[in-house]
Amino acid sequence: MYQTDFICTYKGIKLHDEPSEAEPEPSEAEPSEAEPSEAEPEQEPCDEQEPCDEQEPDMQEWLYRIQLLQAFDLTEWNDDAINDTIMTVFKQVYLIPEFVLLLEKARRTPAIKALLDILCPEHDQQEADLTKTMVLFNQSQAQAQGQAQDQAQAQAQSQAQAQGQGQAQGLQNLYHLTVFKLLFKYEYFDVLHYCLGVMLRTGVLPPRYIEMFLKELQQ
């Protein structure tokens, strides 16, 4: 079961410990016994205002993984359990029209589209083909309204149109599921997790959360 009873803090966590009062720095009158030798120069500490670039990403990535597992109520990575939970949550929130709109807008952002081009390189062509098919079906239906057709021909045309609509909807759902999985990435998980908490509790996604999410995707 997906856990929403916490806020993700992995991006804003304080990464550097402050000096302890119990262990004061040695004064000039009382030099430390472990003074650096001339052959091994002392390494300059990280400035408090400018954290070490090498340490910060590693620590934040570690915290992200911990909080990701916490959201899935796990203590270690389990592909099957995570995929099952993602599908369960997706089916719940995909009933919310505002979230479907968010996924569609997210699919068009440069960052997500670039990832889709790698994961689903054929998606643009497939979508274009289905769109063309739907246009032809709609044109045929419009022509049929102005012409006399027997019942069998009209029924066949209606079935073909329904099949095309079903294929288009199925493809869109597949892309939206892929986008949903991509939003669990480090860059977006904190915002996604917050929005999921709102949606699973209230069944709606207010416009301000959509704006917040899209702003995060544009960064």
TIRO-2110 file (N, C-alpha, C; in Angstrom, 1 decimal):
// TIRO-2110
0.9, -1.2, 0.0, N, 1, A
0.0, 0.0, 0.0, CA, 1, A
0.9, 1.2, 0.0, C, 1, A
0.5, 2.2, -0.8, N, 2, A
1.3, 3.4, -0.9, CA, 2, A
1.1, 4.3, 0.3, C, 2, A
2.2, 4.8, 0.9, N, 3, A
2.2, 5.5, 2.1, CA, 3, A
2.3, 7.0, 1.8, C, 3, A
1.3, 7.8, 2.3, N, 4, A
1.3, 9.2, 2.1, CA, 4, A
1.4, 10.1, 3.4, C, 4, A
1.8, 9.4, 4.5, N, 5, A
1.8, 10.1, 5.8, CA, 5, A
3.1, 10.8, 6.1, C, 5, A
3.9, 11.2, 5.1, N, 6, A
5.1, 11.9, 5.3, CA, 6, A
5.4, 12.8, 4.1, C, 6, A
6.2, 13.8, 4.3, N, 7, A
6.6, 14.7, 3.2, CA, 7, A
8.1, 14.5, 2.8, C, 7, A
8.3, 14.4, 1.5, N, 8, A
9.7, 14.2, 1.1, CA, 8, A
10.6, 15.4, 1.4, C, 8, A
11.7, 15.1, 2.0, N, 9, A
12.6, 16.2, 2.3, CA, 9, A
14.0, 16.0, 1.8, C, 9, A
14.2, 15.1, 0.9, N, 10, A
15.5, 14.7, 0.4, CA, 10, A
16.2, 15.8, -0.3, C, 10, A
15.5, 16.8, -0.9, N, 11, A
16.1, 17.9, -1.6, CA, 11, A
16.6, 19.0, -0.7, C, 11, A
15.9, 19.1, 0.4, N, 12, A
16.2, 20.3, 1.3, CA, 12, A
16.9, 19.9, 2.6, C, 12, A
17.4, 18.7, 2.7, N, 13, A
18.0, 18.2, 4.0, CA, 13, A
19.3, 18.9, 4.2, C, 13, A
19.7, 19.2, 5.5, N, 14, A
21.0, 19.8, 5.8, CA, 14, A
22.0, 18.7, 5.8, C, 14, A
23.0, 18.9, 5.0, N, 15, A
24.0, 17.8, 4.7, CA, 15, A
25.2, 17.9, 5.5, C, 15, A
25.5, 19.0, 6.2, N, 16, A
26.8, 19.1, 6.9, CA, 16, A
26.5, 19.4, 8.4, C, 16, A
27.2, 18.6, 9.2, N, 17, A
27.1, 18.7, 10.7, CA, 17, A
27.7, 19.9, 11.2, C, 17, A
27.1, 20.6, 12.2, N, 18, A
27.7, 21.7, 12.8, CA, 18, A
28.7, 21.3, 13.9, C, 18, A
29.7, 22.1, 14.2, N, 19, A
30.6, 21.7, 15.3, CA, 19, A
30.0, 21.4, 16.6, C, 19, A
30.4, 20.3, 17.3, N, 20, A
29.8, 19.9, 18.5, CA, 20, A
30.4, 20.8, 19.7, C, 20, A
29.5, 21.2, 20.6, N, 21, A
30.0, 22.0, 21.8, CA, 21, A
30.9, 21.1, 22.7, C, 21, A
30.6, 19.8, 22.7, N, 22, A
31.4, 19.0, 23.6, CA, 22, A
32.8, 18.8, 23.2, C, 22, A
33.1, 19.1, 21.9, N, 23, A
34.5, 18.9, 21.4, CA, 23, A
35.0, 20.2, 20.8, C, 23, A
35.4, 21.1, 21.6, N, 24, A
35.9, 22.4, 21.1, CA, 24, A
37.2, 22.3, 20.3, C, 24, A
37.4, 23.2, 19.4, N, 25, A
38.6, 23.1, 18.6, CA, 25, A
39.8, 23.5, 19.4, C, 25, A
40.9, 22.9, 19.2, N, 26, A
42.1, 23.1, 20.0, CA, 26, A
42.6, 24.6, 19.8, C, 26, A
43.0, 25.2, 20.9, N, 27, A
43.5, 26.6, 20.9, CA, 27, A
45.0, 26.6, 20.6, C, 27, A
45.5, 27.8, 20.3, N, 28, A
46.9, 27.9, 20.0, CA, 28, A
47.8, 27.5, 21.2, C, 28, A
47.3, 27.7, 22.4, N, 29, A
48.1, 27.4, 23.6, CA, 29, A
48.1, 25.9, 23.8, C, 29, A
47.1, 25.2, 23.4, N, 30, A
47.0, 23.7, 23.6, CA, 30, A
46.9, 23.1, 22.2, C, 30, A
48.0, 22.9, 21.5, N, 31, A
48.0, 22.3, 20.2, CA, 31, A
47.5, 20.8, 20.2, C, 31, A
46.9, 20.4, 19.2, N, 32, A
46.4, 19.1, 19.1, CA, 32, A
47.5, 18.1, 18.8, C, 32, A
47.4, 16.9, 19.4, N, 33, A
48.5, 15.9, 19.2, CA, 33, A
48.5, 15.4, 17.8, C, 33, A
47.4, 15.4, 17.1, N, 34, A
47.3, 14.9, 15.7, CA, 34, A
47.5, 16.0, 14.7, C, 34, A
48.6, 16.7, 14.8, N, 35, A
48.8, 17.8, 13.8, CA, 35, A
49.3, 17.2, 12.5, C, 35, A
48.8, 17.8, 11.4, N, 36, A
49.2, 17.2, 10.1, CA, 36, A
50.7, 17.4, 9.8, C, 36, A
51.3, 16.4, 9.2, N, 37, A
52.8, 16.5, 8.9, CA, 37, A
53.0, 17.3, 7.6, C, 37, A
54.2, 17.7, 7.4, N, 38, A
54.5, 18.5, 6.3, CA, 38, A
54.3, 17.7, 5.0, C, 38, A
54.5, 16.4, 5.0, N, 39, A
54.4, 15.6, 3.8, CA, 39, A
52.9, 15.4, 3.4, C, 39, A
52.0, 15.5, 4.4, N, 40, A
50.6, 15.4, 4.1, CA, 40, A
49.9, 16.7, 4.5, C, 40, A
49.7, 17.6, 3.6, N, 41, A
49.1, 18.9, 3.9, CA, 41, A
47.6, 18.7, 4.3, C, 41, A
47.2, 19.6, 5.2, N, 42, A
45.8, 19.5, 5.8, CA, 42, A
44.8, 19.8, 4.7, C, 42, A
43.8, 19.0, 4.6, N, 43, A
42.7, 19.2, 3.6, CA, 43, A
41.8, 20.3, 4.1, C, 43, A
41.5, 21.2, 3.2, N, 44, A
40.6, 22.3, 3.6, CA, 44, A
39.2, 21.8, 3.8, C, 44, A
38.5, 22.2, 4.9, N, 45, A
37.1, 21.7, 5.1, CA, 45, A
36.2, 22.4, 4.2, C, 45, A
35.0, 21.8, 4.0, N, 46, A
34.0, 22.5, 3.2, CA, 46, A
33.5, 23.7, 3.8, C, 46, A
33.3, 24.7, 3.1, N, 47, A
32.7, 26.0, 3.6, CA, 47, A
31.2, 25.8, 3.9, C, 47, A
30.8, 26.3, 5.0, N, 48, A
29.4, 26.1, 5.4, CA, 48, A
28.4, 26.7, 4.4, C, 48, A
28.8, 27.8, 3.8, N, 49, A
28.0, 28.5, 2.8, CA, 49, A
28.0, 27.8, 1.5, C, 49, A
29.1, 27.1, 1.2, N, 50, A
29.2, 26.4, -0.1, CA, 50, A
29.5, 24.9, 0.2, C, 50, A
28.4, 24.1, 0.3, N, 51, A
28.6, 22.6, 0.6, CA, 51, A
29.5, 22.0, -0.5, C, 51, A
30.1, 20.9, -0.1, N, 52, A
31.0, 20.1, -1.0, CA, 52, A
30.1, 19.6, -2.1, C, 52, A
30.5, 19.8, -3.4, N, 53, A
29.7, 19.3, -4.5, CA, 53, A
29.7, 17.8, -4.6, C, 53, A
30.9, 17.2, -4.1, N, 54, A
30.9, 15.8, -4.3, CA, 54, A
30.1, 15.0, -3.2, C, 54, A
29.9, 15.6, -2.1, N, 55, A
29.1, 15.0, -1.0, CA, 55, A
27.6, 15.2, -1.2, C, 55, A
27.2, 16.3, -1.6, N, 56, A
25.8, 16.7, -1.6, CA, 56, A
25.0, 15.8, -2.5, C, 56, A
25.3, 15.5, -3.7, N, 57, A
24.5, 14.7, -4.6, CA, 57, A
24.4, 13.2, -4.0, C, 57, A
25.5, 12.7, -3.5, N, 58, A
25.5, 11.3, -3.0, CA, 58, A
24.5, 11.2, -1.8, C, 58, A
24.6, 12.2, -0.9, N, 59, A
23.7, 12.2, 0.3, CA, 59, A
22.3, 12.3, -0.1, C, 59, A
22.0, 13.3, -1.0, N, 60, A
20.6, 13.5, -1.4, CA, 60, A
20.0, 12.3, -2.2, C, 60, A
20.9, 11.7, -3.0, N, 61, A
20.4, 10.4, -3.7, CA, 61, A
20.1, 9.3, -2.7, C, 61, A
20.9, 9.2, -1.7, N, 62, A
20.7, 8.2, -0.7, CA, 62, A
19.4, 8.4, 0.1, C, 62, A
19.2, 9.7, 0.4, N, 63, A
17.9, 10.0, 1.1, CA, 63, A
16.7, 9.8, 0.2, C, 63, A
16.9, 10.1, -1.0, N, 64, A
15.8, 9.9, -2.0, CA, 64, A
15.4, 8.4, -2.0, C, 64, A
16.4, 7.5, -2.1, N, 65, A
16.1, 6.1, -2.2, CA, 65, A
15.4, 5.6, -0.9, C, 65, A
15.8, 6.2, 0.2, N, 66, A
15.2, 5.8, 1.5, CA, 66, A
13.7, 6.2, 1.5, C, 66, A
13.4, 7.4, 1.1, N, 67, A
12.0, 7.9, 1.1, CA, 67, A
11.2, 7.3, 0.0, C, 67, A
11.8, 6.9, -1.1, N, 68, A
11.1, 6.2, -2.1, CA, 68, A
10.6, 4.8, -1.6, C, 68, A
11.5, 4.1, -0.9, N, 69, A
11.1, 2.8, -0.3, CA, 69, A
10.1, 3.1, 0.8, C, 69, A
10.2, 4.1, 1.5, N, 70, A
9.2, 4.4, 2.6, CA, 70, A
7.8, 4.6, 2.0, C, 70, A
7.8, 5.3, 0.8, N, 71, A
6.5, 5.5, 0.2, CA, 71, A
5.8, 4.2, -0.2, C, 71, A
6.7, 3.2, -0.6, N, 72, A
6.1, 1.9, -1.0, CA, 72, A
6.1, 0.9, 0.1, C, 72, A
6.3, 1.4, 1.3, N, 73, A
6.2, 0.6, 2.6, CA, 73, A
7.2, -0.6, 2.5, C, 73, A
8.4, -0.3, 2.0, N, 74, A
9.4, -1.4, 1.9, CA, 74, A
10.7, -1.0, 2.6, C, 74, A
11.5, -2.0, 2.9, N, 75, A
12.8, -1.7, 3.5, CA, 75, A
13.9, -2.1, 2.6, C, 75, A
13.6, -2.8, 1.5, N, 76, A
14.6, -3.1, 0.4, CA, 76, A
13.8, -3.1, -0.9, C, 76, A
14.6, -2.9, -2.0, N, 77, A
14.0, -2.8, -3.3, CA, 77, A
13.4, -4.1, -3.8, C, 77, A
12.1, -4.0, -4.3, N, 78, A
11.4, -5.2, -4.8, CA, 78, A
10.6, -4.8, -6.0, C, 78, A
11.1, -5.2, -7.2, N, 79, A
10.5, -4.7, -8.4, CA, 79, A
9.0, -5.1, -8.5, C, 79, A
8.7, -6.3, -8.2, N, 80, A
7.3, -6.8, -8.3, CA, 80, A
6.3, -6.0, -7.4, C, 80, A
6.8, -5.8, -6.1, N, 81, A
5.9, -5.1, -5.2, CA, 81, A
5.7, -3.6, -5.6, C, 81, A
6.8, -3.0, -6.1, N, 82, A
6.7, -1.6, -6.5, CA, 82, A
5.9, -1.4, -7.7, C, 82, A
6.0, -2.3, -8.7, N, 83, A
5.2, -2.2, -9.9, CA, 83, A
3.7, -2.5, -9.6, C, 83, A
3.4, -3.4, -8.7, N, 84, A
2.1, -3.7, -8.3, CA, 84, A
1.4, -2.4, -7.7, C, 84, A
2.2, -1.8, -6.8, N, 85, A
1.7, -0.6, -6.1, CA, 85, A
1.5, 0.5, -7.1, C, 85, A
2.4, 0.7, -8.0, N, 86, A
2.3, 1.8, -9.0, CA, 86, A
1.0, 1.6, -9.8, C, 86, A
0.8, 0.4, -10.2, N, 87, A
-0.4, 0.1, -11.0, CA, 87, A
-1.7, 0.4, -10.2, C, 87, A
-1.7, 0.0, -8.9, N, 88, A
-2.8, 0.2, -8.1, CA, 88, A
-3.1, 1.7, -7.9, C, 88, A
-2.0, 2.4, -7.6, N, 89, A
-2.2, 3.9, -7.4, CA, 89, A
-2.6, 4.6, -8.7, C, 89, A
-2.0, 4.1, -9.8, N, 90, A
-2.4, 4.7, -11.1, CA, 90, A
-3.8, 4.5, -11.4, C, 90, A
-4.4, 3.3, -11.2, N, 91, A
-5.8, 3.1, -11.5, CA, 91, A
-6.7, 4.0, -10.6, C, 91, A
-6.2, 4.3, -9.4, N, 92, A
-7.0, 5.2, -8.5, CA, 92, A
-7.0, 6.6, -9.0, C, 92, A
-5.8, 7.1, -9.2, N, 93, A
-5.7, 8.6, -9.6, CA, 93, A
-6.1, 8.8, -11.0, C, 93, A
-6.0, 7.8, -11.9, N, 94, A
-6.4, 8.0, -13.3, CA, 94, A
-7.9, 8.3, -13.5, C, 94, A
-8.6, 8.1, -12.4, N, 95, A
-10.1, 8.4, -12.5, CA, 95, A
-10.3, 9.9, -12.3, C, 95, A
-9.2, 10.6, -11.9, N, 96, A
-9.4, 12.1, -11.6, CA, 96, A
-9.0, 12.8, -12.9, C, 96, A
-10.0, 13.5, -13.5, N, 97, A
-9.7, 14.2, -14.8, CA, 97, A
-8.6, 15.2, -14.8, C, 97, A
-8.4, 15.9, -13.6, N, 98, A
-7.3, 16.9, -13.6, CA, 98, A
-6.0, 16.2, -13.6, C, 98, A
-5.9, 15.0, -13.1, N, 99, A
-4.6, 14.3, -13.1, CA, 99, A
-4.3, 13.8, -14.5, C, 99, A
-5.3, 13.3, -15.2, N, 100, A
-5.1, 12.9, -16.6, CA, 100, A
-4.7, 14.1, -17.4, C, 100, A
-5.2, 15.3, -17.2, N, 101, A
-4.8, 16.5, -17.9, CA, 101, A
-3.3, 16.8, -17.5, C, 101, A
-2.9, 16.6, -16.3, N, 102, A
-1.6, 16.8, -15.9, CA, 102, A
-0.6, 15.9, -16.6, C, 102, A
-1.0, 14.6, -16.7, N, 103, A
-0.1, 13.7, -17.4, CA, 103, A
0.0, 14.0, -18.8, C, 103, A
-1.0, 14.5, -19.5, N, 104, A
-1.0, 14.8, -20.9, CA, 104, A
-0.1, 16.0, -21.1, C, 104, A
-0.2, 17.0, -20.2, N, 105, A
0.7, 18.2, -20.3, CA, 105, A
2.1, 17.8, -20.0, C, 105, A
2.3, 16.9, -19.0, N, 106, A
3.7, 16.5, -18.7, CA, 106, A
4.3, 15.8, -19.8, C, 106, A
3.5, 15.0, -20.6, N, 107, A
4.0, 14.3, -21.7, CA, 107, A
4.6, 15.2, -22.8, C, 107, A
4.1, 16.4, -22.8, N, 108, A
4.5, 17.4, -23.9, CA, 108, A
5.7, 18.2, -23.4, C, 108, A
6.1, 18.1, -22.2, N, 109, A
7.3, 18.9, -21.7, CA, 109, A
8.6, 18.4, -22.3, C, 109, A
9.6, 19.2, -22.6, N, 110, A
10.8, 18.7, -23.2, CA, 110, A
11.5, 17.6, -22.4, C, 110, A
11.5, 17.7, -21.0, N, 111, A
12.2, 16.7, -20.2, CA, 111, A
11.6, 15.4, -20.4, C, 111, A
10.3, 15.3, -20.2, N, 112, A
9.6, 14.0, -20.3, CA, 112, A
9.6, 13.5, -21.7, C, 112, A
9.4, 14.4, -22.7, N, 113, A
9.4, 13.9, -24.1, CA, 113, A
10.7, 13.3, -24.5, C, 113, A
11.8, 13.9, -24.0, N, 114, A
13.1, 13.4, -24.3, CA, 114, A
13.3, 11.9, -23.7, C, 114, A
12.7, 11.7, -22.5, N, 115, A
12.8, 10.3, -22.0, CA, 115, A
11.9, 9.4, -22.7, C, 115, A
10.7, 9.8, -23.2, N, 116, A
9.8, 9.0, -23.9, CA, 116, A
10.4, 8.6, -25.3, C, 116, A
11.2, 9.5, -25.9, N, 117, A
11.8, 9.3, -27.1, CA, 117, A
12.8, 8.1, -27.0, C, 117, A
13.4, 8.0, -25.8, N, 118, A
14.3, 6.9, -25.6, CA, 118, A
13.6, 5.6, -25.2, C, 118, A
12.6, 5.7, -24.4, N, 119, A
11.9, 4.5, -23.9, CA, 119, A
10.9, 4.0, -24.9, C, 119, A
10.2, 4.9, -25.6, N, 120, A
9.2, 4.6, -26.6, CA, 120, A
9.5, 5.3, -27.9, C, 120, A
10.5, 5.0, -28.6, N, 121, A
10.9, 5.7, -29.8, CA, 121, A
9.9, 5.8, -30.9, C, 121, A
8.9, 4.8, -30.9, N, 122, A
7.9, 4.8, -31.9, CA, 122, A
6.6, 5.5, -31.6, C, 122, A
6.6, 6.2, -30.4, N, 123, A
5.3, 6.7, -29.9, CA, 123, A
4.8, 7.8, -30.8, C, 123, A
5.7, 8.7, -31.3, N, 124, A
5.2, 9.8, -32.1, CA, 124, A
4.5, 9.3, -33.4, C, 124, A
5.2, 8.3, -34.0, N, 125, A
4.6, 7.8, -35.3, CA, 125, A
3.3, 7.0, -35.0, C, 125, A
3.3, 6.2, -34.0, N, 126, A
2.0, 5.5, -33.6, CA, 126, A
0.9, 6.5, -33.4, C, 126, A
1.2, 7.5, -32.6, N, 127, A
0.1, 8.5, -32.3, CA, 127, A
-0.3, 9.2, -33.6, C, 127, A
0.6, 9.5, -34.4, N, 128, A
0.3, 10.2, -35.7, CA, 128, A
-0.6, 9.3, -36.6, C, 128, A
-0.3, 8.0, -36.6, N, 129, A
-1.1, 7.1, -37.4, CA, 129, A
-2.5, 6.9, -36.9, C, 129, A
-2.6, 6.8, -35.6, N, 130, A
-3.9, 6.7, -35.0, CA, 130, A
-4.8, 7.9, -35.2, C, 130, A
-4.1, 9.1, -35.1, N, 131, A
-4.8, 10.4, -35.3, CA, 131, A
-5.3, 10.5, -36.7, C, 131, A
-4.5, 10.1, -37.6, N, 132, A
-4.9, 10.1, -39.1, CA, 132, A
-6.1, 9.1, -39.3, C, 132, A
-6.0, 8.0, -38.7, N, 133, A
-7.1, 7.0, -38.8, CA, 133, A
-8.4, 7.5, -38.2, C, 133, A
-8.3, 8.2, -37.1, N, 134, A
-9.5, 8.8, -36.5, CA, 134, A
-10.1, 9.9, -37.3, C, 134, A
-9.3, 10.7, -38.0, N, 135, A
-9.7, 11.7, -38.9, CA, 135, A
-10.5, 11.1, -40.0, C, 135, A
-10.0, 10.0, -40.6, N, 136, A
-10.6, 9.4, -41.7, CA, 136, A
-12.0, 8.8, -41.3, C, 136, A
-12.0, 8.2, -40.1, N, 137, A
-13.3, 7.6, -39.6, CA, 137, A
-14.3, 8.7, -39.4, C, 137, A
-13.9, 9.9, -38.9, N, 138, A
-14.8, 11.0, -38.7, CA, 138, A
-15.3, 11.5, -40.0, C, 138, A
-14.4, 11.6, -41.0, N, 139, A
-14.9, 12.0, -42.3, CA, 139, A
-15.9, 11.1, -42.9, C, 139, A
-15.6, 9.8, -42.8, N, 140, A
-16.5, 8.8, -43.3, CA, 140, A
-17.9, 8.8, -42.7, C, 140, A
-17.9, 9.1, -41.4, N, 141, A
-19.1, 9.2, -40.7, CA, 141, A
-19.9, 10.4, -41.1, C, 141, A
-19.2, 11.5, -41.3, N, 142, A
-19.9, 12.7, -41.8, CA, 142, A
-20.5, 12.5, -43.2, C, 142, A
-19.8, 11.8, -44.1, N, 143, A
-20.3, 11.5, -45.4, CA, 143, A
-21.5, 10.6, -45.3, C, 143, A
-21.4, 9.6, -44.4, N, 144, A
-22.5, 8.7, -44.3, CA, 144, A
-23.8, 9.3, -43.9, C, 144, A
-23.7, 10.4, -43.1, N, 145, A
-24.9, 11.1, -42.7, CA, 145, A
-25.7, 11.7, -43.8, C, 145, A
-24.9, 12.0, -44.9, N, 146, A
-25.6, 12.7, -46.1, CA, 146, A
-25.9, 11.7, -47.2, C, 146, A
-25.6, 10.4, -47.0, N, 147, A
-25.9, 9.4, -48.0, CA, 147, A
-26.7, 8.3, -47.4, C, 147, A
-27.5, 7.7, -48.2, N, 148, A
-28.3, 6.5, -47.8, CA, 148, A
-27.4, 5.3, -47.8, C, 148, A
-27.4, 4.6, -46.7, N, 149, A
-26.6, 3.4, -46.5, CA, 149, A
-27.4, 2.3, -45.9, C, 149, A
-27.1, 1.1, -46.3, N, 150, A
-27.9, 0.0, -45.7, CA, 150, A
-27.4, -0.2, -44.3, C, 150, A
-28.1, -1.0, -43.5, N, 151, A
-27.9, -1.2, -42.1, CA, 151, A
-26.5, -1.9, -41.9, C, 151, A
-26.2, -2.9, -42.7, N, 152, A
-25.0, -3.7, -42.5, CA, 152, A
-23.7, -2.8, -42.7, C, 152, A
-23.8, -1.9, -43.8, N, 153, A
-22.7, -1.0, -44.0, CA, 153, A
-22.5, 0.0, -42.9, C, 153, A
-23.6, 0.5, -42.4, N, 154, A
-23.5, 1.5, -41.3, CA, 154, A
-23.0, 0.9, -40.0, C, 154, A
-23.4, -0.4, -39.8, N, 155, A
-22.9, -1.1, -38.6, CA, 155, A
-21.4, -1.4, -38.7, C, 155, A
-21.0, -1.8, -39.8, N, 156, A
-19.5, -2.1, -40.0, CA, 156, A
-18.7, -0.8, -39.8, C, 156, A
-19.2, 0.3, -40.4, N, 157, A
-18.5, 1.5, -40.2, CA, 157, A
-18.4, 2.0, -38.7, C, 157, A
-19.5, 1.8, -38.1, N, 158, A
-19.6, 2.1, -36.6, CA, 158, A
-18.6, 1.3, -35.8, C, 158, A
-18.5, 0.0, -36.1, N, 159, A
-17.6, -0.9, -35.4, CA, 159, A
-16.2, -0.5, -35.7, C, 159, A
-15.9, -0.2, -36.9, N, 160, A
-14.5, 0.2, -37.3, CA, 160, A
-14.1, 1.5, -36.5, C, 160, A
-15.0, 2.4, -36.4, N, 161, A
-14.7, 3.7, -35.7, CA, 161, A
-14.5, 3.4, -34.2, C, 161, A
-15.4, 2.5, -33.6, N, 162, A
-15.2, 2.2, -32.2, CA, 162, A
-13.9, 1.5, -31.9, C, 162, A
-13.4, 0.7, -32.9, N, 163, A
-12.2, 0.0, -32.7, CA, 163, A
-11.0, 1.0, -32.8, C, 163, A
-11.1, 2.0, -33.7, N, 164, A
-10.1, 3.0, -33.8, CA, 164, A
-10.0, 3.8, -32.6, C, 164, A
-11.2, 4.2, -32.0, N, 165, A
-11.2, 5.0, -30.8, CA, 165, A
-10.6, 4.2, -29.6, C, 165, A
-10.9, 2.9, -29.6, N, 166, A
-10.4, 2.1, -28.5, CA, 166, A
-8.8, 2.0, -28.6, C, 166, A
-8.3, 1.8, -29.8, N, 167, A
-6.9, 1.8, -30.0, CA, 167, A
-6.2, 3.1, -29.6, C, 167, A
-6.8, 4.2, -30.0, N, 168, A
-6.2, 5.5, -29.6, CA, 168, A
-6.2, 5.7, -28.1, C, 168, A
-7.3, 5.3, -27.4, N, 169, A
-7.4, 5.5, -26.0, CA, 169, A
-6.5, 4.5, -25.3, C, 169, A
-6.3, 3.3, -25.8, N, 170, A
-5.4, 2.4, -25.2, CA, 170, A
-3.9, 2.9, -25.3, C, 170, A
-3.6, 3.4, -26.4, N, 171, A
-2.3, 4.0, -26.6, CA, 171, A
-2.0, 5.2, -25.7, C, 171, A
-3.0, 6.0, -25.6, N, 172, A
-2.9, 7.2, -24.7, CA, 172, A
-2.7, 6.7, -23.2, C, 172, A
-3.5, 5.7, -22.8, N, 173, A
-3.3, 5.2, -21.4, CA, 173, A
-2.0, 4.6, -21.2, C, 173, A
-1.4, 4.0, -22.2, N, 174, A
-0.1, 3.4, -22.1, CA, 174, A
1.0, 4.5, -21.9, C, 174, A
0.9, 5.6, -22.7, N, 175, A
1.8, 6.7, -22.6, CA, 175, A
1.7, 7.3, -21.2, C, 175, A
0.4, 7.5, -20.8, N, 176, A
0.2, 8.1, -19.5, CA, 176, A
0.8, 7.3, -18.3, C, 176, A
0.7, 6.0, -18.4, N, 177, A
1.3, 5.1, -17.4, CA, 177, A
2.8, 5.2, -17.4, C, 177, A
3.4, 5.3, -18.6, N, 178, A
4.8, 5.5, -18.7, CA, 178, A
5.3, 6.8, -18.1, C, 178, A
4.5, 7.9, -18.4, N, 179, A
4.8, 9.2, -17.8, CA, 179, A
4.7, 9.1, -16.3, C, 179, A
3.7, 8.5, -15.8, N, 180, A
3.5, 8.3, -14.4, CA, 180, A
4.7, 7.7, -13.7, C, 180, A
5.2, 6.6, -14.3, N, 181, A
6.4, 5.9, -13.8, CA, 181, A
7.6, 6.9, -13.8, C, 181, A
7.7, 7.6, -14.8, N, 182, A
8.9, 8.6, -14.9, CA, 182, A
8.9, 9.6, -13.9, C, 182, A
7.7, 10.0, -13.4, N, 183, A
7.6, 11.0, -12.4, CA, 183, A
8.0, 10.6, -11.0, C, 183, A
8.4, 9.3, -10.9, N, 184, A
9.0, 8.8, -9.6, CA, 184, A
10.5, 9.0, -9.6, C, 184, A
11.0, 9.6, -10.7, N, 185, A
12.4, 9.9, -10.7, CA, 185, A
12.8, 10.9, -9.6, C, 185, A
14.1, 11.0, -9.3, N, 186, A
14.6, 11.9, -8.3, CA, 186, A
14.1, 13.3, -8.5, C, 186, A
14.1, 13.8, -9.7, N, 187, A
13.8, 15.2, -10.0, CA, 187, A
12.4, 15.6, -9.6, C, 187, A
11.4, 14.6, -9.7, N, 188, A
10.0, 14.9, -9.6, CA, 188, A
9.3, 14.2, -8.5, C, 188, A
10.0, 13.3, -7.8, N, 189, A
9.3, 12.4, -6.9, CA, 189, A
8.7, 13.2, -5.7, C, 189, A
9.4, 14.2, -5.2, N, 190, A
8.9, 14.9, -4.0, CA, 190, A
7.6, 15.6, -4.3, C, 190, A
7.5, 16.2, -5.5, N, 191, A
6.2, 16.9, -5.9, CA, 191, A
5.1, 15.9, -6.2, C, 191, A
5.5, 14.8, -6.9, N, 192, A
4.5, 13.8, -7.2, CA, 192, A
3.9, 13.2, -5.9, C, 192, A
4.8, 12.9, -5.0, N, 193, A
4.4, 12.3, -3.7, CA, 193, A
3.4, 13.2, -3.0, C, 193, A
3.7, 14.5, -3.0, N, 194, A
2.8, 15.5, -2.3, CA, 194, A
1.4, 15.5, -3.0, C, 194, A
1.4, 15.5, -4.4, N, 195, A
0.1, 15.5, -5.1, CA, 195, A
-0.6, 14.2, -4.9, C, 195, A
0.1, 13.1, -4.9, N, 196, A
-0.6, 11.8, -4.6, CA, 196, A
-1.3, 11.8, -3.3, C, 196, A
-0.6, 12.4, -2.3, N, 197, A
-1.3, 12.4, -1.0, CA, 197, A
-2.6, 13.2, -1.0, C, 197, A
-2.6, 14.3, -1.8, N, 198, A
-3.8, 15.1, -1.9, CA, 198, A
-4.9, 14.4, -2.6, C, 198, A
-4.5, 13.7, -3.7, N, 199, A
-5.5, 13.0, -4.6, CA, 199, A
-6.1, 11.8, -3.9, C, 199, A
-5.2, 11.0, -3.2, N, 200, A
-5.7, 9.8, -2.5, CA, 200, A
-6.6, 10.2, -1.3, C, 200, A
-6.4, 11.3, -0.7, N, 201, A
-7.2, 11.7, 0.4, CA, 201, A
-8.5, 12.4, 0.0, C, 201, A
-8.5, 13.2, -1.1, N, 202, A
-9.6, 14.0, -1.4, CA, 202, A
-10.3, 13.6, -2.7, C, 202, A
-9.6, 12.9, -3.6, N, 203, A
-10.2, 12.5, -4.9, CA, 203, A
-10.1, 13.6, -5.9, C, 203, A
-9.4, 14.7, -5.6, N, 204, A
-9.3, 15.9, -6.6, CA, 204, A
-7.9, 16.4, -6.6, C, 204, A
-7.5, 17.1, -7.6, N, 205, A
-6.2, 17.8, -7.7, CA, 205, A
-6.5, 19.2, -8.1, C, 205, A
-6.4, 20.1, -7.1, N, 206, A
-6.6, 21.5, -7.3, CA, 206, A
-5.7, 22.1, -8.4, C, 206, A
-6.1, 23.2, -9.1, N, 207, A
-5.3, 23.8, -10.1, CA, 207, A
-3.9, 24.2, -9.7, C, 207, A
-3.8, 24.7, -8.4, N, 208, A
-2.5, 25.2, -8.0, CA, 208, A
-1.5, 24.1, -7.9, C, 208, A
-1.9, 22.9, -7.7, N, 209, A
-1.0, 21.7, -7.7, CA, 209, A
-0.5, 21.4, -9.1, C, 209, A
-1.4, 21.5, -10.0, N, 210, A
-1.1, 21.3, -11.4, CA, 210, A
0.0, 22.3, -11.9, C, 210, A
-0.2, 23.6, -11.5, N, 211, A
0.7, 24.6, -11.8, CA, 211, A
2.1, 24.4, -11.2, C, 211, A
2.0, 24.0, -9.9, N, 212, A
3.3, 23.7, -9.2, CA, 212, A
4.0, 22.6, -9.9, C, 212, A
3.3, 21.5, -10.3, N, 213, A
4.0, 20.4, -10.9, CA, 213, A
4.6, 20.7, -12.2, C, 213, A
3.8, 21.4, -13.1, N, 214, A
4.3, 21.8, -14.4, CA, 214, A
5.5, 22.8, -14.3, C, 214, A
5.5, 23.6, -13.3, N, 215, A
6.7, 24.5, -13.0, CA, 215, A
7.9, 23.6, -12.7, C, 215, A
7.7, 22.6, -11.9, N, 216, A
8.8, 21.7, -11.6, CA, 216, A
9.3, 21.0, -12.8, C, 216, A
8.4, 20.6, -13.7, N, 217, A
8.8, 19.9, -14.9, CA, 217, A
9.6, 20.8, -15.9, C, 217, A
9.3, 22.1, -15.8, N, 218, A
10.0, 23.0, -16.7, CA, 218, A
11.4, 23.4, -16.3, C, 218, A
11.8, 23.0, -15.1, N, 219, A
13.1, 23.4, -14.6, CA, 219, A
14.2, 22.5, -15.1, C, 219, A
END
